[in-house]
Amino acid sequence: MLVARGWKDYQILDTGYGEKVEQWGDIVLRRPDPQIIWPWQKSREIRENVHAYYHRSSRGGGRWEILKKIPESWVISYGNLKFKVSPTGFKHTGVFPEQAVNWDWMTEKIKKSGREIRVLNLFGYTGGATLACVSSGASVCHVDASKGVVSWCRENAELSGFAQRPIRYIVDDSMKFVEREIRRGKTYDAIITDPPSYGRGPKGEIWKIEDEMYKLLSECARLLSKDPLFVLVNSYTTGFSPYVPANIMDMTFKKTAGGRITAGEVGLPVRDSDIVLPCGVYARWENNRYIENL
């Protein structure tokens, strides 16, 4: 498991009975997490002294209970990257902190490549991967079906001082965008995709990961440049093994371009504890030419 231990503005304070207590800068939030099937490990005070508590509804969704005054949004940092944090109606905050391990990996890969890298970030959400890539000198095409989260990505870029960096913001269905880019003859040196389990495009397009992932990655393979750097796939689909996307990568990217595939889980440490919270899975394809000590 790759564990994101580099945060200074974020930490998990405690976990138990399907919930976690997290500190985001100066704000402490309590949210559900279905993978936490063990009891609380620390004092009651930690889980009761929070600013806001997300209560899941038995009918789906839920609501935030505000227990202390908090701003509508605030900013946290990871190195030179800055993110707007804002509790949403779907319990999310706009940042997935465990992805910092992938941000670090991409940043290093791009810098060590020694050349200009063109990146396609599909299902790009609020832009953590996009900011990491442009911070290391890449140009990025950021695609998401939600106009709101694409605007959020633009805000994060401005907060990070990247307003003038080469980021192309696209509100579109990721699959349709990939198909159009193929017809246009466009190519990319690196591709990142973080597909949801289920979603809808801006025109009502339906996405189901079990129906669409193979097609998506097959089409993405056609977008790779003649000298590609990497492909990264993330997934938060419950019960999804990291070897599902890894197997598809073997059938698509590795079949046409060789290279190396690695896969596993990403996680976050719990403060003052040996517990690591599993948060999702990843699969990476890398061009052999850019793997050190091969």
Residue pairs with C-beta under 8 A, 6 or more apart in sequence:
1 264
1 265
1 266
1 267
1 276
1 278
2 101
2 102
2 264
2 265
2 266
2 267
2 282
3 101
3 266
3 267
3 268
3 269
3 276
4 97
4 98
4 99
4 100
4 101
4 266
4 267
4 268
4 269
5 269
6 78
6 79
6 100
6 104
7 78
7 97
7 100
8 77
8 78
9 24
9 25
9 76
9 77
9 78
10 22
10 23
10 24
10 25
10 76
10 78
10 95
10 97
11 22
11 23
11 269
11 271
12 20
12 21
12 22
12 268
12 269
12 270
12 271
12 277
13 21
13 22
13 23
13 28
13 42
13 46
13 270
13 271
14 20
14 21
14 40
14 41
14 42
14 46
14 47
14 270
14 271
15 21
15 33
15 36
15 38
15 40
15 41
15 270
15 275
15 277
16 36
16 38
16 39
16 40
16 41
16 47
17 36
17 38
17 39
17 40
18 32
18 33
18 34
18 36
18 37
19 30
19 31
19 32
19 33
19 36
19 47
20 30
20 31
20 32
20 33
20 36
20 277
21 28
21 29
21 30
21 46
21 47
21 50
22 28
22 29
22 30
22 31
24 74
24 76
24 85
24 93
24 95
25 74
25 75
25 76
25 85
26 74
27 51
27 52
27 70
27 74
27 85
28 49
28 50
28 51
29 50
29 51
29 52
29 53
29 54
29 87
29 93
30 47
30 50
30 52
30 53
30 54
31 54
31 91
32 54
32 56
32 62
32 91
33 277
34 238
35 277
35 278
36 277
40 47
41 270
41 273
41 275
42 272
50 67
50 68
51 66
51 67
51 68
51 69
51 70
52 64
52 65
52 66
52 67
52 68
52 70
52 87
53 64
53 65
53 67
54 62
54 63
54 64
54 65
54 87
54 91
55 62
55 63
55 64
55 65
56 62
56 91
57 63
61 89
61 90
62 89
62 91
63 89
64 87
64 89
70 87
72 86
73 84
73 85
73 86
74 84
74 85
74 86
75 82
75 83
75 84
75 85
75 159
76 82
76 83
76 85
76 95
77 83
78 97
78 100
78 103
79 135
80 135
80 160
80 161
81 103
81 128
81 131
81 132
81 135
81 156
81 160
82 156
82 159
82 160
83 94
83 95
83 126
83 128
83 156
83 159
84 94
84 126
84 152
84 155
84 156
84 159
85 93
85 94
85 95
86 93
86 94
87 93
88 94
94 126
94 149
94 152
95 126
95 128
96 125
96 128
96 279
96 280
97 268
98 266
98 267
98 268
98 279
98 280
99 128
99 129
99 234
99 266
100 128
101 266
102 129
102 132
102 232
102 234
102 266
102 282
103 128
103 129
103 131
103 132
104 132
105 232
105 284
106 129
106 132
106 133
106 136
106 190
106 192
106 230
106 232
107 132
107 133
107 135
107 136
108 136
109 190
109 229
109 230
109 286
109 290
110 117
110 119
110 133
110 136
110 137
110 138
110 190
110 229
111 136
111 137
112 290
112 292
113 229
113 290
116 137
116 138
116 139
117 133
117 137
117 138
117 139
117 189
117 190
117 229
118 138
118 139
118 141
118 187
118 188
118 189
118 190
118 225
119 130
119 133
119 138
119 139
119 140
119 141
119 188
119 189
119 190
119 191
119 192
120 140
120 141
120 143
120 181
120 188
120 190
120 191
120 192
120 220
120 223
121 127
121 129
121 130
121 133
121 140
121 141
121 142
121 143
121 192
121 193
122 143
122 174
122 177
122 178
122 191
122 192
122 193
122 194
122 195
122 216
122 220
123 143
123 144
123 145
123 174
123 193
123 194
123 195
123 196
123 199
124 130
124 142
124 143
124 144
124 149
124 150
124 153
124 192
124 194
125 144
125 149
125 153
125 194
126 149
126 152
126 153
126 156
127 142
127 152
127 153
127 154
127 156
127 157
128 156
129 192
129 194
129 232
130 140
130 142
130 153
130 157
130 167
131 156
131 157
131 160
131 162
133 140
133 190
133 192
134 140
134 157
134 162
134 165
134 166
134 167
135 160
135 162
138 190
139 165
139 166
139 167
139 168
140 166
140 167
140 168
141 167
141 168
141 170
141 188
142 150
142 153
142 167
142 168
142 169
142 170
143 170
143 172
143 174
143 177
144 150
144 153
144 170
144 171
144 174
145 171
145 172
145 173
145 174
145 199
145 200
145 201
145 202
145 205
146 171
146 202
147 171
147 202
150 169
150 170
150 171
153 167
153 169
154 167
154 169
157 163
157 165
157 167
170 177
171 202
172 201
172 202
173 201
173 202
173 203
173 205
173 207
174 193
174 195
174 201
174 207
174 216
175 201
175 205
175 207
175 212
175 215
175 216
175 219
176 201
176 205
178 216
178 219
178 220
178 223
179 219
181 223
182 219
182 222
182 223
186 223
187 223
187 224
187 225
187 226
188 223
188 224
188 225
188 228
189 224
189 225
189 227
189 228
189 229
190 228
190 229
190 230
190 231
190 232
191 220
191 223
191 224
191 231
191 232
192 231
192 232
192 234
193 216
193 217
193 220
193 231
193 232
193 233
193 234
194 233
194 234
194 235
195 207
195 209
195 212
195 213
195 216
195 233
195 235
196 207
196 209
196 236
196 237
197 208
197 209
197 236
197 237
197 238
198 206
198 207
198 208
198 209
199 206
199 207
200 206
200 207
201 207
209 235
209 237
209 240
213 244
213 245
213 248
214 248
214 251
217 233
217 245
217 248
217 249
217 252
217 253
218 248
218 251
218 252
220 231
220 252
221 252
221 253
221 256
221 257
224 231
224 253
224 256
224 257
227 287
227 289
228 257
228 287
229 286
229 287
229 290
230 284
230 285
230 286
230 287
230 290
231 249
231 253
231 284
231 285
232 282
232 283
232 284
232 285
233 245
233 249
233 282
233 283
233 284
234 266
234 280
234 281
234 282
235 242
235 244
235 245
235 280
235 281
235 282
236 279
236 280
240 281
241 281
242 263
242 264
242 265
242 281
242 282
242 283
243 263
243 283
245 263
245 281
245 283
246 261
246 262
246 263
246 283
249 261
249 283
249 285
250 261
253 259
253 261
253 285
254 261
254 285
257 285
257 287
258 287
258 288
259 285
259 286
259 287
259 288
260 285
260 286
260 288
260 291
260 294
261 283
261 284
261 285
261 286
262 283
262 284
262 286
263 281
263 282
263 283
263 284
264 281
264 282
265 278
265 279
265 280
265 281
265 282
266 278
266 279
266 280
266 281
266 282
267 276
267 277
267 278
267 279
268 276
268 277
268 279
269 275
269 276
269 277
270 276
270 277
288 294
